[in-house]
Amino acid sequence: MSRRECLNRLALSLGGIALADLLRTEAGAATPAPGTAGLPELPHFPARIKRIIYLFQSGGPSQLDLLDPKPLLNQRHGEQLPDSVRGAQRLTGMSGNQSSIPIAGSPFKFSRHGQSGAWFSELLPHTAKIADDLCIIRSMHTESINHGPGVTFMQTGSQIPGRPSFGSWIDYGLGSANANLPSFVVLITKDKVKGQPLMSHLWGAGFLPARHQGVRFRSAADAVLYLNNPAGLSAEGRRLALDRLRELHEQQFAGTPDAEISTRIANYEMAFNLQSSVPEVTDLRGEPAHVIDSYGPNARNPGTFAANCLLARRLAERGVKFIQLYHQDWDHHSSLPAGLRSECRETDQPAAALVSDLKARGMLKDTLVVWGGEFGRTNYCQGPMTANNFGRDHHPRCFTGWMAGGGVKPGLTYGETDDYGYNVVKDPVHVHDLHATLLHLFGIDHERLTYRFQGRRFRLTDVHGRVISALLA
């Protein structure tokens, strides 16, 4: 007899009763019922959005070449970056040993667009067309200087792996609006082999029950692994087997209140439901040709960023609350002009089409689209610089992203960096501030959504973060 089993059999004693209560608390007995509503106290106040589609650009897009023009850099191109600008800022090992740090101006032209007059690079002609729908944040900043901690920080609120991802917090707090689909889905652009690897902890549940982790949809014939029944097993047979298995798990849970048991039940049921829901949501035959074409020439190629943006809209229509897209290869330490042109060709039109498509369907009012990376790029050149070729290093002190949709002010450019594009000089927005603001739009007070683990109540924003009210409509 195991120690746990012995103590459970002594549950009639006062100590057993106390232990059972402790086990239920630590096991997450107060967590939402599988596949249903979320925590009973949520939302804390009326929500402004029902879902988020997060277009994460992994690698650190260069804000100086896309969304935050700095004419001074072009005027002083090739000169040394003044020590007074950099201050005590540490450099990565990739540029810290350079004998010189020459300023690098952008080779791309910028122009104003829309009634808002927002600035866009010539590399973003489609995004420029939706300028008045965008809320652009130029004053993002972070502590992370390398990709692993940076991406992890942006996804989980911590630089160290092991914390729940943003989507897992949403699933834990708000539950699912569709019993046949997970509320947290992950889509990764296929064939991006040059970028930093994307690890599963980025969409993991951390110390939350495992049922809250993101479900990755692949570009293969089966979007989810093992979606189809093996040969010789019918859907009816699978249903009967799961019913009997559920009964056994419920008996086990009655004796040992372990959250992982209820997680198994929820995962088996979700897997069964996915067998019918996933083929339907990934089947584009019902989509009008003009809608597919609006996402670009790659929209019919599963697994591309364009196809994933279209799939994200279809998932949003079916009640998925958090849809995470990852697109890699923005890490341009060299050959930046050619690299940026390539990535923008893949992402500019689909991202803009997603916003326009949601708006045309009346969904943008309660859907938030977020675009951005884990940090920005330096205003100085990394490595040798020629007329048409140079690179930029990682830069956490300021970078740019944008949002569009429910709850945020359209046509707003928020925050400001100095003339060198090196430091934030007005309205800084930290990663924790962004998380707090996004949770606020879901109707969640970021300080009150917590989970007790190892004797402490954790939250997505740790002990930091503030809602940036100036961004809210």
N, C-alpha and C positions, 0 to 999 in steps of 0.2 A: 504494500500500500504506500503510495507517495505521500509526502508531507501535505500537499494541497488537498488530496483526497481525504486524508485523515481529519484535517481541520474542518473540511466541509461537512463530514459526517457528524461532527460534534457541534453542529450549528445551533442546537437547542440551548446550548450554554450561552451565558452572556458574552463570553469572549468570542464564541462562534458567530453570534449575531453581529457584534462589532466588526469582526473580520469580514463577514459577508458584505456589510455596508462599505468597508474600505475597498474591497475587491471591486465592487460595482463602481465606486467612484473612480478608482485608478484605471479600470477597464473601459471607462467611457460610457457607462450605462445611461448617462444623461445626454448622449449624442443622439442625433436624429435617427429615426427609424429608417432602415435601408430603403432607398428608392422612393421616399416620400418627402414630406415637408422638412424644413430645416429646424433650427433651434426655435422653440416656441416664443422666445422673446424678440425674435427678429422678424421684420426689420425694426430698428430702433426708432425710425421716423420715416415718413413717406419717401420711397425710393424715386429717383429720377430716371433710372435706367433699369432694363431687365437683363441686359447681357453686355459683354465686352468681347470685341474681336481685337486681339493684340497682335499686331504685325511687328514681330521682333526682328530687328536687323542685326544679326550677330556679327561682331567683329569691330564695331565702332565706325559708323559712317562719318565722313568728314563734313562737319557742319560748315566749315569755311568754304567749301566748294559746292554746297547744296542750298543752305538756308540762312546763313549768317555772313553776308558779304563784308569784307574789310578792305576798302580801297588802299589804306595805308600800307598793307602788306605788299601790294603790287608796286607802290611807290618806292618801298624800301627792299624790294626783292633782291636777295643775294647778300644783303648786309647782315652783320651779326646781331642776334637778338640781345638787346640791352639787359644787363644783369638786374637792373631795377624792375624790369617787367617780370622776369622769372622768379626773383626773390629766392626763397629757400626751397622752392619746389623740387622734389626729387625727380630724377629721370629714370626710365627703365634701363636695364642693362644693355638694351639694343641701341640706345643713343647716348648713354651716359659716358661712354668712352670716346666720343667724337672730339676731335681737336677743335672743331668749330661748329657753331649752330646757326647756319644761315637762314634768314627769313625767307619763306616761300609764299609768294602771292598765288592766287588762284588763276589757272589758265582759262577758266570758264566765265562767260558773260552772265551778269545778273540783270534782272529787270523787274519792275513792279507789276502786280497783277490784281485784278478785281477792284471793287470799290474800297476794299481795305488797304490796298496799296502794298500788300506784303511782297517781300523780295524772294525770288526764286531763281535758281541757276538754270541755265539753258538745258541742263541734263534732266530737268523735271517739267517738261512741257504739259503733261497731262495733270500732274498735281497742281500746277499753276492755275489750271482752269477751274479748280474747285477752291481757290484761295479764300473766297468768302464763306466757305463752310468750315474752315480750319481754325483751330485755336493752337497757335504755334508758341512753344516754350523755348526761348533761347538761353535760359539761365539754369538749366539742369546741371547738377554737379554731384560727385560721388567721391568716396575715399579709394575705391578700387583702381589699381593702375594696371592690372593684368586681366586677361580674359576670363580665366576660371573663376576667380573671386568676383569679378565684375558682373558676369552673366548670372552667377548664383545670387549675388546681392539683389540684382534687379528682379529676379524671379521669386526669391524667398524672403527678402529683407535681412539676409545675413550673408556674409562673405564665406562662411564655413558651411559645407554641405551638411544636411541633416534636418533642416527646418522644413516645414510644410511650404509648398509653393502657393502662389497667389490663388490660382484656380482651386487648389485643395481647400483653402480657407473659405472660398465662396461656396463650394459644394458642402462643406461641413456646416456652415452657417445658414445657408438658404435652401439646401436640398435641391431636388431635381424637379423640373416642370414637365418632364416627359419620362415615363417609366420605361420606355423602350430605347432610350438613348442616354448615355452618360451626360452629366451636366458640365463636364470638363473634358474637352477633346483637344488633342495636339496634332498638328500637321507640320511636317518638315519638308522643305524643298528638296527634291531628290537630286542626286548626282553632284552635290556640292562637296567636293573632296579636298579643296584647298583650305577651307576654314577650320577654326578650332572645333574640336569634337563637342557634340551636344550630348550630355550624359542624362540618364533617366531621372537623376535626383532633381533636375530642373522642373519636372512636372510631378515629382513624387509627393507623397502625403506626409513624409517625415514622421513625427511622433503621433500624428492623427491616425485613426483607424485606416487601414490600407484601402478601404473602399472609396476613399476620397481622392485617390491619386488620379492623374489624367490618363485618358485612354488614347493611345496613339493610333491614328489611322494611317495606313501605309498606302503607297501608290500601286501595289500589286493587285492581282485579281481579287484576292481576299483582303479587304481593307483592314480587317482585324484578324490576327493569327487564329487558326483553328476555328474559323467561323462556320464551316460546313461540318455536318455530321460525318463520321467515318462510314465507309461502305458497309451496308448491312444494318445500319441503325436508322430507324425512321424518327420523324419529329415526335410522333406519339410515344415511341419507346423512350426517347430522351426525356419527355415531359414526365412520364411515370417514374423514371429513375431519379429525376431531380426531386419529385415529390417525396419519395421514400427517403432520399438523402437529407432533405430538409427536416423531416421528422426526427431522424437520428441526431442531427445537429441541434435541434431544439431541445431534445432530451439531454444532450451533453451540456448545453448552455444552462439548463435548469440546475444542474449539479455544480457546474463550474462557470461562473459568469465571466467569461473571457471575451473581450471585444472581437478577437480574431475569429471566433466562431460565427458571430453575427455577420462579420465581414465576408466569410466564406459563403454564407447563405446569400447575401446580397450580390456577390460576384457571380455565383452560379446563375442566379435569376437574371442578372443583367446580360450575361453571355447568351442565355437562351433567347432573350428578347432581341439582342443584336442580330441574331440570325435572320430576322425578317426586316428589321429597321435599317440596317447598314446597306444592304443591296438597294433599297428604295432611295435612300438619301444620296447615294453615290451615282445613281442612274440619271444621266443628263438628257435622256431622250425627250423628256417633256419640256426642256428649256427652249425658249425661242432662239433661233439662230442669231438674231441681232443682239440678244443679251449675252450669249456666249462670246460673240465676236467683240463686244465692247471691252472684254477683259484682256484682249490681245491675242496674237497668233498662237500662243501656247496654251490657251484655255482648254483645248480638247486633249491635251497631253497630260494624263493623270500624274500627279506628283510635282508638277511645276508650280511656281509661285502663283501664276495666273489661275491654274486649275484649283489650287488650294483656296484662293480668295473666293472663287465662285462657290466651292464646296462650303466655305465658312458661312456664306450668306444662306445656303440651304440648311445648314445646321442651325443657324440662328432662327430661321423660320420655324423650326421644329422644337424650339424651347431650350436649346443648349445655352447655358448661361455664360460659360467662359470658353472661348475658342482661341487657342494659342498657335500662331503661325511662327515658324522659325525660318529665316533665310540667311544663309551664311555667306562668307567670302567678302566681307567689307573690311578686312584687315589689310590695308594697303601700306605696308612699310616700304614698298618700291612699286614702280609702274602704276602710280596712283591715277593718272589721267586715263589710261586705258582700262584699268580695273573699275573705276567709277562709271565709265561709259557702259561697260558690260553689265554691272549690277543694276544700274538705272534702267537699261533697256528691259531687264527682266521684271522689275518691280514697279516702275513709275505708272504705267498704264493700268495694271491690275489693281493697285492700291486706290487710284483715283476712281476707277470703275466701280469698285466695291462701295465707296462712299456714295457715288451717284446712284447706283442700283438700290441701295438701302433707302436713299432719299425718295426715289421714284415710287417705291413700294410703301412709303409712309412708315418705314421702320427706323429711320435715322433718329427720330424723336425719342426713342427709348432704347437705342443701341449706341454704344460708344466704341469708336474705332481709335486705336492707339498705335502710333508709329514711332519707332526709335530703337537705339542700341544701348549698349552697356556703358559707353563713354564716348568722347569725341576724339579728334586728332589735333596734333600740335600745329602751331603756326610756323614752325621751322621745319626745315628739310631733314629727313633722316637719310644718311648715306650720301652718295654723290648726286649732284643736281645738274641736269642738262636742260636744254631749252624745252624739251617735250617729255621729260621723264624725271620724276622725283617721287619720294615717299614721305609719309607723315607718321610719327610715332603716336602712342596712346596718350590721351589727355583727359584726365578726370575732372579738371577744375571747371570746365564749362563744355556743354554740348547741347544739341538741339533735338527736339522731338515735336510731334504734333498730335492733336486729338481732334476728332470730329464726331458730332452727334449729341445725344441726349445729355442735358445738364450743363454743358460747357458753352462759353461765349463764342459764337462764330465770328470770323473776321478779326480775331484778336491776335496780336503779336505781343507776348508777355516776356518781361525780363530783358536785360541788356548786358552785353559784354564790353570790355574796353576796346580801344581802337586797334589793338593788336590781336583781339580774339583770344586772349590768354586767361583773363580773370572775369568773373561775374562782378558787375558794378551796380546792378539794380535788380531787385526782386528775385533773390536766389530761390531755387526749388530743389531741395534734396530728394534723393530716392525715397526716403521715408515720407516726405511730404507728398510725393506723387501717389504712393500707396494709400496714405490717409485720405487723399482727395478722391481716389477711385472707389475706396470703400464707402465714403460718404455718399457718392452718387448711387450706390446700391442701397442706401438707407441704413448703413452700418456705421456706428461710432467705433473708430479703430481702437479706442482705448478699452472698449467693453467687449469686443470679440476676442475671447481668450480661451486657452486650453491648459488645464493643469497637467504638468508633466514633471516628474522627479522633484516634487515638492514646490514647484514654482508655476505661476500662471504666465504662459507665453502668449505673445500676440505677433501679428505680422510686422508691425512697426517697432517691435521691441519696447524701448522706453522713450522713443523719439516720435517725430512726425507731427505735422500740423496740417489742417485742411487749408488749401490756398483758395480762399473765398473769392479772390479777384478773378479766378478762372471760371467761376460758376455763373451760369445764365440767370 
